């Protein structure tokens, strides 16, 4: 049995993106009225996707402007889906449509969905506006091209605002742990490397057919005070994340609101070479306007890093450090780039510099620990993970990583089980932790407990053939002790399956 390799996730973007071979199927949601549209045979050019998205993407005007999408229409009432935090506080909100029309929102009629960061707004108009087509399928089957389209924060009049259309890649679930900067909550389970900005909360995440597969929520970052300029700068330190449309459909279905949706469930076809190159025009990083700002150079480095232009990103982070020697986000970004380039010792030095400047910056401790684990330095890895737990005890990912090191590197299976249990306590639907727990029990010869853990993993991931195969092997009567060799040593599996160390191509 080959288990998902958590370590390869942290040595970021080291495998090429493969073409997708996919099929379509049908979907029925009982309590929701759905208008099925004939699936489009081909993926679309980037310009076409941008044009489609602007038809149903709206600006939500408030003290903190944001974005949203029109998802349904009944008589003269339109319904807009956005992130709940956009309308969390009672305020005067208005929706501005593509044609510049402004519609005031009745705050009392806003529907805030439970347990997910989503809300539904409504406005009335006799005009005809385009409804977004939603898409529900297995987004995580492969790395996929996705797009974020919305209205960045601005104080300019609507007619003078610039619409943002940003391409990127959906991060496969096997790699998500490398990019989750905070425990998943409120439905955030889509991770992608698109460059996003403030104001795009509630914007659509689109596939290559212009269909909405998620709602953008945030871009990982931090605010840092600059004593010299007496100002606060926002620095990107990671990636972007959103809520899958799957989650929205499940949530709204339970409320039985009775909205009409345009929904498709066929995955998009592979991109042609022409379609791939149409995306390239949007893969540009704006030049740094304030060349004396450490934050500006760090943000440029992060943008380049997201686009896998690692050498250029490294230059940008070094420029940031030259301007401000103790600017820890730049050191952290530099460490991530060096790790992606396979320069592991230099990456560790940069992580160490990061935490020396800011000891409570747990992300650097976590990534450093994962890199130590990959380099077969388990004791140093555990020290790093302990520091994460000190500063961020509710980080389920680090408990899982700790369990992996204890089990795979040190064969301390009982301690590993305790770590996996803590990860599960923090995130009960974390299938990989259940798998790790099952394997640890298996190694201890406790097949009954192993079956129970793997059965839960199968329940959470019913379509994962590897997990099902593991459960089938556990269900064999009188499983002999020597059958433990059916599961290869995890570290050997990691070494064999680790992807080639070559710079990937976003447009592969």
N, C-alpha and C positions, 0 to 999 in steps of 0.2 A: 504494500500500500504506500503510495506516495502522498505525503502530506503537503499542504500549502506551505510555502517557504516564507516565513515572516522576515527573514534577514534580507532577502533580495529586495524587499520593498524599500529598505532604507538606503540602499545604494541605488540612487534614483535614476529612472529612465535609461536603463542600460540595454534594453532590447528594442528591436525595431517593431513598428506597428505593422501587423499583418493585414492583408486584404480580407474582407469579410465575406463569407459564404453563408447566406441566410435564407430562411423560408418564411412564409406567412401563415397565420392561423386566425381563428375567429374568437371573439370575446363577448360575453354577455354579462351585464351587471343588473341583477333583478330589479332593484328599486330605483333605477335611474333610466330615464328616457334617452335613448342614444340614436343619433342619426348616423348610420354607417355610410362612409364615402368610399367610392371605388379607389383602391390603392393606386398611387401613381407608379408607373412601371420603372421610372428612372429617378435617380437622385437629381437634385437641382444644382444649378450654378450658384455660387455664393451671392451674386447680385440679386438673383431671384429670391433667395431665402431672405435677404435683407428687406427686399420690397414687400414680400408677404408679411414679414413680422411687423413692419411699420403700420400695416393696415389695422391690426388688432391690439397693438401695444399702446397704452395710454400713459400719460403723466398724471401722477397723483400729487396735486399741489397742496402744500402745507408748510409749516415752519421748517420741517425737514422733508423736502420733496423726494418722491420715490416713483416707482413704475408699477404697472399692472397689465393684465391682459383681459380682453373681453371674451368670456367663455360661454355665454348663453344669452338668449333673447326671447322675451315673452311679450307679445303685443308691443307696447311702447316702452318696455322696461328692459334695460341691459344689465348684465351681471358681470362684475369685474373681479378677478382673482388676484390677490397680492399677498405679501408677507404680513402676518398679523402684527409684527412689531412696528410696521409702518403706521398703523392706526391704533397703537396700544393706548395712547392717552387721548382723552376727549379734546377735540380741537375743531377748527373749521377746515374741512377737507373739500377739495373739488377735483373733479376728473376733467382733464383736457384731452380731447380726442385728436386724431391726426389732422383734422381740418381746422384745429385751433378753437373749436367750440368748448366752452367751459360749462360744466354741470356741477352744481353744488350737491354735497352728500349729506343725507340725514344720518347723523352719527348713530341714532337709536336703531336704525335699520341695518347696521353693519352686523354680519354674521361672523363671529369668531369661532373657528373650528377648535374642538377640544384636543389637547395633547399634541397639536402640530402648529407650527408657526405659519398659519394660513388664515386668511380672512376673505370674505366675499362682500363686495360693495355693490350698490345698485344706483343707477341713474336713469332718468326718463328722457326719451328723445323720439321725435317722429322721423328723424333721419335714419338712413340705412348705414350700418357699420358692419364691418367684416367680423365674423366669429372665428376664434382660433380653433384649429383642429388639434385635438389632443391625441397622444399616441401612448398606448400601453403595451409594452413587450419587455423582454429581458434586456434591459439597457446594459447590463454588466457582462454580456456574453463575450465581448472583446473590447479593446480600446476603440472608441468611436469618435468621429468628428462631431462636435457640438458647437452651438453658437449662442451667445448671450446678446440680447438686443433690448435697449432701453434708453432712459433719459438720465444722464449723469447730473449730479447736483449742480445747480446754476441759479443765479439771481437775474439772469437775462430774461427779457420777454420771450414767450414761447416761440415766436417766429424766428428768433435769433439763436435759439438753443441748438446745440449740435447733438444729433442722435449718435449713440455708440453701438457699433456692431462688431462683436469680438469673437473670432473663431478660436477653437482650442480642442482639447481631447478630454473625453470622459475617462476618468481614472478607474481602471478595473478594480473590482472588489478585492482581489488578491493583493493589491498594492495600496489599498486605502489606509492601512495603519500608518504608512509612511507620511501621510498627508493630513491625518486627523490631528489638529492641534488642540482640540478640546473634545471631551467625550460626546458622542453623538446623542443629541436630544432634540426634542421638538420636531422630529421627522427628518432631520438633515441626514440624508444618506446618499446624495449625489455629490461627487467630488470631481473637479475639473480644473484644467490649468488656464482657462480663459482669463485674460486681463480684464478686471472689472473695477469699477469706481464707486464712490459714494453716490447714492441716488438710484442705483440699479436694484435695490431691494424690491422684490416683487416682479422683476423682469422675467421674460420667458427664457428657458433653456431649450433650444431647438435642435432637432436632428437634421439630417441632410435632405429631408423632404419638406422642411419648414414647419414641421409639427412640434407641438409643445410637449416635451418629456419631463419638464420640471420647472419649478419656480426658484429663481435665484434668491439667496438670502443674504450672503455676506462674503467678503473677502478677508482672509485672515491678515490681521495687522495689529499694530500697537501705536499708541500716541506717545510721543517723546517730547519733553520740554527742552528747548534750547536756550541756555542761559545767555549766550552771546546776543541772540536776536530777540530774546524775551518773547518767544512764540512757541506754539505747539505744532509739531509736524506729525503727520500720520505716515507710518512706514509699513509697507507690505512685508510680511515675513513668511508667507506661505501661499496657499492656493485659494480657490473659490469653492463654495458649497451651496447646495440647494436641496429642495424637497421634491422627490419624484412625483409625477402625476399619478402614478399608481397609489401612492399614499393619500393624495387628495381624493381620488375616486373612492377609496375604501372609507375614508372619513366622512365624506359628504353623503355616501350611500347610507350610512348608519343614521344620519339625521333625517333621511327621507324628505329632502327639500323639494324634490321633483323638478330639478332643472333639466333642460335639454342640452345635450352635448353632442358635438361632432367628434367622433372617436374612431380611431383606427388602431389595429393591433399587429400589423405586419411590420417587421423590422425593415429598415431601408436597405436597398441593394448596395453592392460595392460601388465605390466611386470610379468613374472613368478618369483617365489621365487629364482630360480637359477640365473636368469638375474639380479635380485635385488642384490644378494650377490656378483655378479661379479663386481658390481660398488664399493663395499666396499673397495676393494684393492687399489683404487685410492683416497680414502677419507683420506688422511694422511697429516698432517701438519709437514713440516720439522722442526727439532730442531733448536733453536736459536743458531747460531754460535757465535755471539758477545754478550755474557751474560752481558756485561757492557753497552750496548746500550739501552737507553730508547726507541728509535725508533724501534729497532728490537723486543723488547718485546711487544710494541704496535701493530706492524704488526702481531706478533704471536697471540695476543689477537683478532685482527680483523679476522684472518683466522679461529680461533676456533669459534668465534661468527658466522661466515657464516655457519659453519658446525653444528651450534646449540649445541655446546659443551660449554654451558654457564658457568658452574662452573670452567672449566679449563681456559676459556677466562678471567674470573674475576681474577684469580690468575695471569695471564700474565699481565693484565692491572695494577694490584697492584704492580707487580715487576717493571714495567715501571715507576710508580709514585715514588717508593722507590728510584730509581736511579736518577730521575729528578723530584722533587716535583711539579714544575709548568709546567709540560709537558701536555698542554691542550688536545692533541688528546687522551691521555691515560685516562684522566678524562671523556672525551666525550664517549669513548668506554665503560668505566666502567658504565656510566649512562645508556647507551643502554642495557648493559647486565643486570643490576639491574632491569630495566624496564621489560625486557623479563622474568625475574625470578619472577615478581610480587612484587618486593621489592620497591614499588613506592616512599615512603618517602626518602629512601636512594638514589634512582635514582634522585629525585629532588635536593637533596643536592649535588650530583655529577654534575648535570647540572649547578647548581648555582656556583660551584667551577670553572667549565669550563669557564663560561662567566665572572667570576671575573678575571681570568687570562687573557682572551682574550675577551674583551667586544664586539668586532665586529664579533665574530664567530656566525653567524646567525643561523647555523644549530642547535646548542644547544638551542638557544632561541626558535626555531620552535618546536623541539621535546619536550622541557619542556612545552611549551604552550599547545601542544596536550595532554600531560599527565595531566596537570591541568584540561583541559576540560573534560577528561575522568573521573577524580575524582570529578566532579561537583564543580569545583572552577573556574567559568567562568571569573570572574574579573581578577584573576591572569593570566588566559589564554590570555585574551585580552592585558594585559600589555606585556606579552612575545611576542605576535604577533606584537604589535606595535614596539617593538625593532627590530624584523625581518624586518619590512617594512622600518625602519630607515636605516638599513644597506643593504637591498636587496629589493628595492621597486618593482622589476620586478619578484619577486617570486610569480607566479600565485597560487601556492599551499597554501601559507599562507593567501591570500585574500579569498580563498575558505574556509579555516578553520575558519577564522574570521567570515565569513558569517554564517557558521554552528552554531558557538557559539552564535552569536547574535540572530539567529532564534530559535534554539532548546532550548537554556538555558535561554535566556533573553526575548524572544518573541518580539524583536525589529526588526520587519520584514522589515521596510523601510530601516533601516541601513544595514540590511543583504542583501537586494537587491542591494544596492550600492556596497557592498563588492563583491557580485557575479558578478556584471557588470564589476568590475575592473579585476577579474579573467578571465572573458570572453574576455575583451579587450586585455589581455596579451596572451591568448590562446583561440581563437575563437571556436576551436573544442573540448573544454573541456565539455563533456556531463554532468558530475556530477554538474558542476556549473549551467548549464541550468536547471537541475532538481531542485536544491536548490532554484533557482530563481522562478521556477514555483510553488513550494510548498509555498514559502513566499507570492507570489501573491494570491495563493489559500487561505492562512490563512487570508489575508486582504479582502477576498471576491471579488477580482478582477479576475473573472474567464476567462475573455477574454485575459488578459495579461498572466494568468497562462497557458492557452491553447497555446498561441504563444511560450512561453518558452519551454513547454513540447514537442510541435511539432518539435522544433529544436533538442531537445534531441533525439527524435525518429528518426529524419533524420540522426543523428550522430551514433545512436545505434539501427538500425532497427530490430535487432534480440533480443533485450532485452525485455522480456515479461512483466516485472514489469513496465517499462516505458510505454509500450503500454497499459497496463491495466489502468494506471493512466490517460493517454490521453483519453481512452474510457470513463472513469468515468466523465471526464471534458466535454466530448462532449454530455452528456445527456442534454436534454432540461430542462430549468428551474431548475437547480441544487439547491436543498434546502440548506439553511444555515447549518442545523444540519448535513448535510452529511460530514462536515469537520471531523467528528469522523471516517469516513472511513479510514482516514490516522492516525494511532496511533501516540501518542506523540513520537517524535524521540528518546528522552532519554530512554523511556520505551522500545522501540524496541531495542536500543543498549544493555540495561541490559539483555533483554531476549535472544538476539541472540549472545551475546558475547561468544566466544569459551571457552572451559574448560581451566583452568590455569594449564596445565601440559606440561612438556617439550616434544616437538614433536620429531619424529624420521625421519631423512632424508630418511631413507630406508623403511618407512612405507609401 
